[in-house]
């Protein structure tokens, strides 16, 4: 089972991606950010203050360009593009995480501190920041912090950061249009009921009246 299949099984098993958003929080619940796509809720369901707050955040940036570059690399390592659907960056997950950092300030220190830890670790090992390292070098450092139960001494901060980023990445991806399609989620959709099957009607010796057929079970 590849990385995407493992994540997908986890998401489906938890019923909804919203559960993931709650699981990754380390502070009191406030609000859950909208999906990573640009789709917006109907205006009738939104308070003016909520709409204004979201519009203000959309104009703000928490991450520096260098930090955003690292976030993009990390999220695509977690959910890469495959033959079925796009990557985390295709689903605008870095923008989603930027929104979360602004909407939930308690995430700012763990995220920025984790990115700083990652750069310092790479500078000590390769004399380069994380985003400047080769793909193989990046994977090598990620492999050392991706498994909390196996992390070695001195790498605890990196492991905590990566666990947080992974949770946010999964939440952002699977609440986007790309993520919906990746797991085959279609939501509530209207269907058509064509009435009781003929063999069942015959079994009980009953039949629909012309009025019932016209008004209730006849579809063109």
C-alpha positions in Angstrom: 0.0 0.0 0.0 1.5 3.4 -1.0 1.5 6.6 1.0 -1.7 8.0 -0.6 -3.6 4.7 -0.2 -2.6 4.6 3.5 -3.8 8.2 4.1 -7.0 7.6 2.1 -7.8 4.5 4.2 -7.2 6.5 7.4 -9.5 9.4 6.2 -12.3 7.1 5.1 -12.1 5.2 8.4 -12.6 8.3 10.4 -15.8 9.1 8.5 -14.9 12.6 7.6 -11.9 14.8 7.3 -13.4 17.2 9.9 -12.3 14.7 12.5 -8.7 15.2 11.5 -9.0 18.9 12.1 -10.0 18.3 15.6 -7.4 15.6 16.2 -4.5 17.9 15.2 -5.5 20.8 17.5 -3.4 21.3 20.6 -5.4 24.2 22.0 -9.1 25.1 22.6 -11.4 24.7 19.6 -12.3 27.9 17.9 -13.3 27.6 14.2 -12.4 25.1 11.5 -11.0 26.8 8.4 -12.9 26.4 5.2 -11.8 23.8 2.6 -8.6 24.5 0.8 -10.4 25.2 -2.4 -11.9 28.7 -3.1 -15.4 27.4 -2.8 -17.4 29.5 -0.3 -20.4 28.7 1.8 -23.7 30.3 0.8 -23.9 33.9 2.0 -27.2 33.2 3.8 -25.3 30.8 6.2 -22.6 33.3 7.1 -22.4 36.0 9.7 -21.1 39.3 8.4 -18.3 39.2 11.0 -17.3 35.7 9.8 -17.2 36.8 6.2 -15.2 39.9 7.0 -12.7 37.9 9.1 -12.1 35.4 6.3 -11.7 38.1 3.7 -9.1 39.9 5.9 -7.1 36.7 6.5 -7.1 35.9 2.8 -5.1 39.1 2.3 -2.6 38.3 5.0 0.5 36.1 4.9 2.0 34.4 7.9 4.8 32.4 6.3 7.8 34.2 4.6 8.5 33.2 1.0 11.3 30.9 2.2 9.0 29.2 4.8 6.3 28.8 2.2 8.7 27.1 -0.1 9.5 24.6 2.6 5.9 24.0 3.5 5.1 23.3 -0.2 7.9 20.8 -0.4 6.9 19.1 2.8 3.2 18.9 1.9 4.0 17.3 -1.5 6.2 14.8 0.3 3.3 13.9 2.4 0.8 13.8 -0.4 2.5 13.6 -3.8 0.9 13.8 -7.2 0.0 10.4 -8.7 -1.8 9.0 -11.7 -5.2 9.6 -10.1 -5.1 13.1 -8.7 -2.9 16.1 -7.9 -0.6 16.8 -5.1 -1.0 18.7 -1.9 0.2 21.9 -3.6 -2.2 21.3 -6.4 -5.0 21.3 -3.8 -3.6 24.6 -2.3 -2.7 23.0 1.0 0.1 25.4 1.8 -2.4 28.3 1.5 -4.7 26.3 3.8 -2.0 25.9 6.4 -1.2 29.6 6.1 -4.9 30.3 6.8 -4.8 28.0 9.8 -1.7 29.8 11.2 -3.5 33.1 11.0 -6.9 31.9 12.2 -5.4 29.9 15.1 -2.4 31.8 16.4 -1.5 28.9 18.8 -0.2 27.1 15.7 2.2 29.8 14.8 5.1 29.0 17.1 5.0 25.2 16.5 4.9 25.7 12.8 7.6 28.4 12.5 9.7 26.8 15.2 9.5 23.5 13.3 10.5 25.0 10.1 13.4 26.7 11.8 14.5 23.4 13.4 14.4 21.7 10.0 16.6 24.4 8.4 19.1 24.3 11.3 19.3 20.5 11.1 19.9 20.6 7.4 22.5 23.4 7.7 24.4 21.3 10.2 24.3 18.2 8.0 24.4 19.6 4.5 25.4 23.3 4.8 22.1 24.1 3.1 18.5 25.0 4.2 15.9 22.4 3.8 14.4 23.8 0.6 17.9 24.0 -0.9 18.7 20.3 -0.2 18.3 17.7 -2.9 15.2 15.5 -2.9 17.2 12.6 -1.5 18.6 14.7 1.3 15.1 16.0 2.1 13.6 12.5 2.3 16.5 11.4 4.6 15.7 14.0 7.2 12.0 13.4 6.9 12.5 9.7 7.5 14.1 10.6 10.8 11.1 12.6 12.1 8.1 10.9 10.3 7.8 8.1 12.8 7.3 9.4 16.4 7.7 6.1 18.1 11.2 5.6 16.5 12.5 9.2 16.7 16.0 9.4 18.2 17.1 11.8 20.9 17.4 15.4 19.8 14.8 15.0 17.0 11.7 15.2 19.2 10.9 18.8 18.1 11.2 17.8 14.5 8.9 14.8 15.0 6.3 16.9 16.8 6.4 19.5 14.0 6.1 17.0 11.3 3.2 15.2 13.0 1.3 18.6 13.2 2.1 19.4 9.6 1.0 16.0 8.4 -2.3 16.3 10.2 -2.9 19.8 8.7 -1.9 18.5 5.2 -4.3 15.6 5.3 -7.1 17.9 6.6 -6.4 20.5 3.9 -6.1 18.0 1.1 -9.2 15.9 1.9 -11.4 19.0 2.4 -10.5 20.2 -1.1 -12.2 19.4 -4.4 -9.2 17.3 -5.4 -9.4 15.4 -2.1 -13.1 14.8 -2.5 -12.6 13.2 -5.9 -9.6 11.2 -4.7 -11.7 9.3 -2.2 -14.8 9.2 -4.4 -16.9 11.4 -2.0 -20.0 12.8 -3.7 -21.9 14.1 -0.8 -25.7 14.2 -0.6 -27.1 14.0 -4.1 -30.8 13.7 -5.2 -31.8 10.5 -6.8 -34.9 9.1 -8.6 -37.1 6.3 -7.2 -38.7 4.4 -10.0 -41.2 2.7 -7.7 -41.5 -0.9 -6.5 -40.1 -3.3 -9.0 -42.7 -5.1 -11.3 -41.8 -8.6 -9.9 -42.6 -7.4 -6.4 -45.9 -5.8 -7.4 -46.9 -9.1 -9.1 -45.8 -11.1 -6.1 -48.3 -9.2 -3.9 -50.9 -8.8 -6.7 -51.0 -5.0 -6.6 -50.4 -2.3 -9.2 -50.0 1.4 -9.3 -52.9 3.5 -10.5 -52.5 5.8 -13.5 -52.4 8.8 -11.2 -49.7 7.3 -9.0 -47.6 6.4 -12.0 -48.0 9.9 -13.4 -47.3 11.8 -10.2 -45.1 9.6 -8.1 -43.0 7.0 -10.0 -42.9 8.1 -13.6 -39.7 9.8 -14.8 -38.7 10.8 -18.3 
